[in-house]
């Protein structure tokens, strides 16, 4: 008659810990894959007289083909002017151009900033190695 004896219910904790650890690792891996979206994908030119600027509010990326983007989102010159106009004239802008970007493309981006009445424009560079 052992089959009919009541047994006390037990909750197994070890499988629950395994599942929680798996979820923790999963969320960490997903979060790490989101972080590279904040980088700038360009090789900046070097400068011997570069100085540290205050942190910009907008970083405009200009690649070697002349493509303009903000936060990995491609924009045209008109869209760039409209976006900067919405942010206001006191917006700080840094242009991060590729080392091989054409000077004409850089001037076009600066003109788009001026059309939006933005006057605080910086150009990102790397310092020369010692």
Secondary structure, DSSP 8 states (H G I E B T S, - for coil): -GGG---------HHHHHHHHHHHHHHHHHHHHHHGGGS--S---EESS-------SEEEEE-TT--EEETTEEE-HHHHHHHHHHH-TT-EEEEEE-TT--HHHHHHHHHHHHHTT--EEEE--EE---
